[in-house]
Amino acid sequence: MQSPDTALYDVIIAGAGPVGLFLACELRLAGSSVLVLEKAPEPHSPLKGLPFGLRGLSVPTIESLDRRDLLNELTRRAVGRDTPAAAHWMQQQRRPGGHFAGIQFFHDQIDSTRWPYRLPGPIGSIAADMASIEAVLAIRAETLGVEIRRGCGVQSLPQSDDSVTVETADGMARGRWLVGCDGGRSTVRKAAGIGFVGTDPEFTGYSVQAELADPAALEPGRHYTASGMYTYAAPGTIAMVDFDGGMAHRTEPKRDQIEVVLRKVSGLDVTLTSLLLATTWTDRACQATGYRKGRVLLAGDAAHIHSPLGGQGLNLGLGDAMNLGWKLAATIRGDAPADLLDTFSAERHPVGAQILDWSRAQVALMRPSRSSRALEAIIRDLIDTRDGATYFAERVWGISLRYDLGDTHPLVGRSVPEFTFADGTRPAELLRTGQGLLLDFDVRPSLKALARRWTGRINYVAGDAGNRFGVTALLVRPDGIVAWVSEQAPHLDDAARAAMRWFGAPEASDCR
Ligand SMILES: Cc1cc2nc3c(=O)[nH]c(=O)nc-3n(C[C@H](O)[C@H](O)[C@H](O)COP(=O)(O)OP(=O)(O)OC[C@H]3O[C@@H](n4cnc5c(N)ncnc54)[C@H](O)[C@@H]3O)c2cc1C
């Protein structure tokens, strides 16, 4: 490892998980030098492959990957459809759209006309394995020039006013900023003294691959029982939760113990002849009290943990990275508005809190109690209605995501719709440089002249688009979030104010 005075990186990222790698790509795309320090000596783990590594990706994640031209590569590589669990879902007559505490909602009941500010584009969810997600992101990061050092866990981080020195087992590195993307047990979060508050676990969850003496003894599918819940995909993939207060998570799962828990949860006399792979998790739900302290920031599981039920953690973390990358890079370049970096925590902390509550609500429904079974019956009825399925899809798919940017226009704070220009170009393609966009549907020279003052930060694109929701012009942030819209001939002062709000002062002071 280099001595601290030989290299000063703009950003050091602790953790080469999906969030650390995606953030590294974002920062490098926007011109920052980035060093990623990863504790594990090599990226491979059986838990990142199938079946346990399977992750559902939400609409904001799919859109983000599309906006950075990573989606095609990921869907080409990902192997999410071939698992026994996926096969079970695919064989159902109605197409499932997702679930809440295991209770499915179906595509045939989702009313997408309730989302008037969305145009056809990536929707619903796709699944991909963690190994593929990390591989695609690591390749992109290295192609962009990110340095990744594996087997280099961050141990401590003395901060000064203008930099952070990171100490690892075999040396030091220095960065202007440090971002902890080092998972739920984050060393960075603890060393920075950032609080982590929330609720204690009620259960231990198990993901198990085993050989069963009689694979037909368990019925495939998800089952609520008097003492927990289990899901079985033949011949030996099992997920189960045992309401033990999270006790078993503290020890490595063994065959005998798993057999005991499976018998308890299923109420059946099941025998495991061998244990192939097992991991445990809990429903502990905690969130960092703040996402920034001095020159240290947090993203992903380092900032928030909750039960994996409903598959939201990765999506939440990738959303953090997409929100943080361009803001931190602009701060480092020196062209960001003074409070831009503060908007990271202001926008993402409430989103995290909402997801934590979503996971807590699912736990409440799964408790092996009579009141939870009664609640489950009500949710089953509601989810099987048009209103219900649409509501759950909106929440699970991430369609309801909207930041409060202080403007009541329904497009502001939301993901830019998939407007299609006459030549077929979409905003997702235009965002691939990592710059913001000024979309001018009425092709006005004055707007073009204004955008020129932010050359390199805002890409001006003019032309008519099919459905434009009555809008004449929009300013879109590099993360694809609409920052400003005009419904009439745009007022240039308003447009300039909006550009300054998100992209800082222009090159020349006169922006008319
Ligand atoms: C069974 C299960 C199923 C799940 N299913 C879904 C799903 O369907 N959808 C979804 O969105 N989410 C899901 N999740 C959650 C998702 O996997 C996590 O939220 C996601 O992996 C978080 O990414 P991350 O990069 O923040 O952290 P991690 O993936 O934990 O990566 C952190 C990295 O930091 C490294 N590290 C740790 N300490 C240090 C250190 N001191 N210095 C340097 N490096 C360090 C680690 O080795 C690791 O590589 C699931 C989780 C589980 C357990």
The ligand as an ORCA input file, in Angstrom:
! r2SCAN-3c Opt
* xyz 0 1
  C     -30.950    -13.592      1.832
  C     -30.924    -12.180      1.296
  C     -31.730    -11.839      0.211
  C     -31.752    -10.526     -0.268
  N     -32.539    -10.219     -1.350
  C     -32.569     -8.947     -1.817
  C     -33.342     -8.595     -2.972
  O     -34.025     -9.426     -3.587
  N     -33.339     -7.287     -3.384
  C     -32.621     -6.337     -2.725
  O     -32.684     -5.156     -3.118
  N     -31.847     -6.648     -1.663
  C     -31.788     -7.911     -1.191
  N     -30.986     -8.240     -0.136
  C     -30.157     -7.175      0.479
  C     -28.877     -6.904     -0.327
  O     -28.148     -8.081     -0.553
  C     -28.002     -5.909      0.418
  O     -28.790     -4.806      0.800
  C     -26.857     -5.439     -0.486
  O     -25.969     -6.496     -0.725
  C     -26.103     -4.278      0.155
  O     -25.008     -3.920     -0.658
  P     -23.784     -3.138     -0.026
  O     -22.798     -2.969     -1.139
  O     -24.259     -1.956      0.705
  O     -23.207     -4.099      1.101
  P     -22.570     -5.550      0.953
  O     -23.161     -6.296     -0.181
  O     -22.651     -6.136      2.313
  O     -21.048     -5.260      0.589
  C     -20.174     -4.691      1.539
  C     -18.746     -4.992      1.134
  O     -17.870     -4.345      2.067
  C     -16.836     -5.242      2.413
  N     -16.313     -4.836      3.728
  C     -16.816     -5.111      4.961
  N     -16.065     -4.520      5.910
  C     -15.083     -3.854      5.253
  C     -14.007     -3.043      5.688
  N     -13.762     -2.811      6.996
  N     -13.182     -2.497      4.756
  C     -13.397     -2.723      3.438
  N     -14.386     -3.502      2.975
  C     -15.235     -4.052      3.872
  C     -17.500     -6.602      2.389
  O     -16.527     -7.637      2.246
  C     -18.410     -6.469      1.176
  O     -17.767     -6.829     -0.021
  C     -30.937     -9.536      0.350
  C     -30.114     -9.890      1.427
  C     -30.107    -11.187      1.902
  C     -29.224    -11.544      3.076
*
